[in-house]
Structure formats: structure tokens, C-alpha cells
Amino acid sequence: MAYEPKPATEQTAAVNRDATARYAMEDRRDFADNDRGFLAPFPGTVQAPDGRVLFDPAWFDYIGDDTPAPDTVNPSLWRQSQLMRKGGLYKIADRIFQVRNCDIANLTVIEGERGLVVVDCTASVESATTSMRMIREHVSDKPVAAVIYTHTHIDHYGGVKGVVSAEDVASGKVPIIAPGTIASFDKHAIGENVIAGNAMSRRAGYAFGSLLDLNSCGCVTSGIGITTQTGPTVSYISPTDSVTRTGERRELAGLEFEFLYAPDTEAPEEMHFFIPELKALTCAENANHSLHNIQTLRGARTRDARNFARYLDETLQRWGAEAEIHYGPHTWPVFGNDNISAFLEAQRDTYKYIHDQALRLANMGYTPLEAAEAVELPAELGRDWASRGYHGTLHHDVRAVLHKELGMWDGDPVTLHPHPPVETARRLTDLIGPDKILAEGRRAFATGDYRWAVQILHALVFADPENREAREVQADAYEQMGYQAEGPQWRGIFLTAAKELREGVVPAAFATASPDTILAMPIDILFDFAAIHLNGDRAATADLRIDYRFTDHNDETWTMWVRRGVLNARPGASPHTLLTVTGPKAALVTTLLKPTTALQLAQAGKITLDGDGTALSTLADLIDDFDPDFDIVTP
């Protein structure tokens, strides 16, 4: 039976109706800017090689251009979704084109005399291929002369093999320019998405609503992009050229590009750049038509809000008087110098306000949650659409600033060594009684106090996850919180919580650790990835050493050993190894992460084993597999 969400309660409908007064709904300039330069709609759907539809613009037809916000969607989020559902090919300025909204990120093409410069590549090969096909049909058949990654996130490099071949990059024909050293870019691009990738993927399923239906009771776009895809092909090619300081220039396809290095902002490695001849500027994801995350809800390293502001101000100083077009890898362009200056100044001041006021309150003794409840943007910033929380939110960004500057402890001794959630829940339930907790949850729901309803019922659900009544009432409360949320990630989290409380865990198909990404790992990160799979308890008394010789990496040999519950590795062979495994990197990756496959690979002639083959069986017994569908709303 199909999942059926419940309607908005009268309390939620009233909250969403009243919210309209807080927003500048009469301001329609974004809609005109979004439509400007439209050349062509998407030619059908984006499909995987097996025929699965990864994206269909018709999925979002329920978000009509003139359809008022339903009771189940915050009106600000509905407005943003009306903007984000519009996609296709756009000419945004002379020789600058974008394919927008067939993926969570845009693909931008700059046409030079001697070829095309592609800026960011969407998240999937399929989306990038579709986008480049539109460029070829409507813009130019010139060859790709260069690729630019603006930063280290998967939705900006994942489609690269739909833009350029690995062979053309390896031969030097097509450079890939990225911020930071090549080693640093690889480390952050791959490490952030893979080392904690299993947890990140599960949390992303909640945050981006990928387990929800696309309708007014489910997912209504991702706020700064149309949607994430389920099961796409994610590719990776390492950069060949690096920008490590502000002021560097590159001549690409006959155009000069000037770069501003902006590390430790929205990504660990990020950059802005300006094309003087075209008066065109991008600030990557440090300036969007949305407040960004200082701490992502999917999970990533906490960012520096002060750096957002610092580098945006430096950008204004360098190019603010010249820029006539600002475009980004998400949302739509800003046109005209006055508008660009106002946009970047508001983005700068929003991030600096969040940073400064969060730390002001911290220095007055506020905890992160207390500070988040207290901080409101000044009216001029708060009513600016680009400062609204369609990706980050003000509430969790304030908390993130305190986490960045002061660490994980909130300063209250009671939170320093609390009982874990299940033990706390059992003790509270034993003290209060399950009937009283359930009755209080029902009372809170009936009065529209949904935050308290989910909080008090959390104890009962964690103490007794089989209590259907508690799960149902908590699901109902989460659902209404989702309907009221302006931020699509908060909406996705609350509505997915409701769905899983009612139906149980729904297996997800998306994982950041794609085969292409794992194979692109530098060898040191590959061993780091293997190390997080080691079960420390089972490995506590192990004493194991295996050498791995990578035949397609100049016969580079690494020795790996397990002792005292820790997996270490370093370059070079060991005279004390139990076993040497020799083969190409792809086969050794499999052997390292799935040691039980070694014998089969050896029999197939893909690897050779020299020494005690039982060492791999021993290793296999020490390696954990990760469940991509672990429980979140229940123990």
C-alpha cells in the first residue's frame, strides 16, 4: 500500500498563512532574473545506462508558477521551489551559458575562441552528458578546452566524465583547474565524501528528502537545487593544475581568468574567479540565493562563517566595481553592477552577523542552543530573499559557529557525561510512566506544541520502540514540523522521520563512495578508508602484516599492519610481512576492503599472492561491513 502522509493541521495551516506577512512576497525580481536568457527546455528525461529515470522535469509540475502555497508547505519555501523548478539551457551573458536544474548543481560553459571552458560538472555523469548535449545542439561544437572545479564537493566534480575523457586529461589536452594543491584537493574531495560516507549518505537521505515522494506533502526541491538523484554514476578525475594564491591568472581558450583563493569557507578548498573581458564573476558557493550551511546536516567539517564574509569582502574590493554578471553553481545569476554589489554585500554581512552575534552570546555564557534561539537577522537582511534558510538555516548556523570555535561541549556540566539516549529514555520512562508520557505527547500535539511532542515522545520511543501509539503520535508531530519548516533540509528530516516511524527504514540507493571515487583515492587515503572498517575490539590482540604492491602505480609497495586494534600503513615493503599481494589498484582495493574475494581474484589471474594466504582470512574476520540503512529515529 502506498505511503499516505496526513494533511496539515489547522495549527500548521495558520502558522503557514501567518508566515506570509514576514516575507517580501511582492518582490518578484528573482523570477525575472531566473527566466532571463532562456534558450531551450530539457529534451526529455535524464536516464541511467539501465534505463532508470534519474530526473524528469514533469515530476515538479505540481509546483505551478501561480499556484499558491498549500497548507503543507511554508510559503517562503514554496516560492523558492517555484524558482528552482524552472530549468533548461540559458544564455546568461555574452559567451556564458548555463544548464540549470536537471541536477542539484548547475553546469556552466564559457565559450572562448579556441574552445569551451566548463565550470563545475553537476553531480552525475548522466546529468553532465545531458547538459553537454544541449550545449552542442544550441551553443557550440567547439572542443572542451578546460574544466574548472570551483571546490571539493561531489555535485561539482561528479559528472566530469560526462564532460571530458580521462584520456584527454591524462594526455594534457584538457587541463582541470582546482583550488589548493592537487594532493589537498584530492584529499578533501574524496576524504570528506568517503571516509565518513556511509553515515553521510544515510543522513543526506533525510536532509535532502530522497526517501520522500515528490509532492506538496513530501519533497519540494532541495532549496539551492532541484533535487538529488538516486543511483547516478558519480565520476572523478584528479585536477592537473592548482590555484593556491589570490591573484593567479590562467589563459583558457583565449580568455583570461583571474582567481581568488578562498579556502576554509563553504568547502575546505574553494575559489572565486573573474573574467575581465566578459566582466563575469563567480563566488562558487560562497554567495547563493540562499543562506548556506556553516555546518551541514548531512555531516561534514564545520565551516568558518568569518571566512565567508572575509573572502566576499575581498572579492568586492577586487572586482566589485567591474562585475556586470554574477553566476554560480547553484540558483540563478545576478545582473548589473549595482545589484551584484548589493547581493554580495548582503551575503557578506549575513555571515558576519551570524558569526559575531553567536560569539557575542557565547561570551555571555549562552550555550549553542540558547544562542540559536536568541539570534535573529536584522530586518534588512532577514527580508532579503538570498539570506533566507533554503540550505543552511539561521538556527543551526548559529549553533555551528559555537561548535567551530568552542568545540563539541556546550559548557553545561550536565551534558559532559550524560547517559546515552536509550539509557536516558528508559530511566525517564520508568520515572514518569509510559502512559503519562503518551498522554502528554497527545496533549502537546493537540495544542500545536509539536516541538515538545516529539521531544517528550522520544523518551518513550527509545525506551520501547515497539510502542506503536508513541511512534504514531511522534510521527504526526514530526510531520507538522516538516510542513512548517522554511528550510528544505529541516523539512526533509522531519518528514522522513515521520515516514520511518510509520513504515520502518526504507533502503536507500545512494552512496557517496562510488567505485570511481574509491579508485581515485590516493593510496594513503585508501588505507585510511580501510582502517575505519577495522573492528577495534576484535583486532585488539591481532598481529598481522601484509604488503600491497600496486603494479599500475610504478610498482609502488605499501606495508599494512594491524596491531593493538589499529590498522596502520606506510610506503615501502616490510621484511616481516606474512603476505605480499600484487596487482593493479582496482584489484587491490577489492582485496583490501573485501579480503574474502582475494582467492577468487588470484584464481582469475588479477592478483598474485606470495606468502601465507590465510593472512587475508584473518583480516576478513577483523573488518566490519557498514549498514547503509542504520536506524535513526529508533534505537
Secondary structure as UniProt FT lines:
FT   HELIX           10..19
FT   HELIX           20..22
FT   TURN            25..26
FT   HELIX           29..35
FT   TURN            36..37
FT   STRAND          38..40
FT   STRAND          46..47
FT   TURN            49..50
FT   STRAND          53..55
FT   HELIX           57..60
FT   TURN            61..62
FT   TURN            65..66
FT   TURN            71..72
FT   HELIX           75..84
FT   STRAND          88..93
FT   TURN            94..95
FT   STRAND          96..100
FT   STRAND          107..112
FT   TURN            113..114
FT   STRAND          115..119
FT   HELIX           125..138
FT   STRAND          144..148
FT   HELIX           154..157
FT   TURN            158..159
FT   HELIX           160..162
FT   HELIX           166..170
FT   TURN            171..172
FT   STRAND          176..179
FT   HELIX           182..194
FT   TURN            195..196
FT   HELIX           197..207
FT   TURN            208..211
FT   TURN            216..217
FT   STRAND          241..243
FT   TURN            246..247
FT   STRAND          249..252
FT   TURN            253..254
FT   STRAND          255..261
FT   STRAND          270..275
FT   TURN            276..279
FT   STRAND          280..282
FT   TURN            284..285
FT   HELIX           305..319
FT   TURN            320..322
FT   STRAND          325..326
FT   STRAND          334..335
FT   HELIX           337..362
FT   TURN            363..365
FT   HELIX           368..374
FT   HELIX           379..382
FT   HELIX           385..387
FT   HELIX           394..406
FT   HELIX           413..415
FT   HELIX           421..432
FT   HELIX           434..446
FT   TURN            447..448
FT   HELIX           450..463
FT   TURN            465..466
FT   HELIX           468..484
FT   HELIX           488..503
FT   HELIX           515..519
FT   HELIX           523..531
FT   TURN            532..533
FT   TURN            536..541
FT   STRAND          543..550
FT   TURN            551..555
FT   STRAND          556..563
FT   TURN            564..565
FT   STRAND          566..571
FT   TURN            575..576
FT   STRAND          579..583
FT   HELIX           585..593
FT   HELIX           595..597
FT   HELIX           598..603
FT   TURN            604..605
FT   STRAND          608..611
FT   HELIX           614..622
FT   TURN            628..629
//
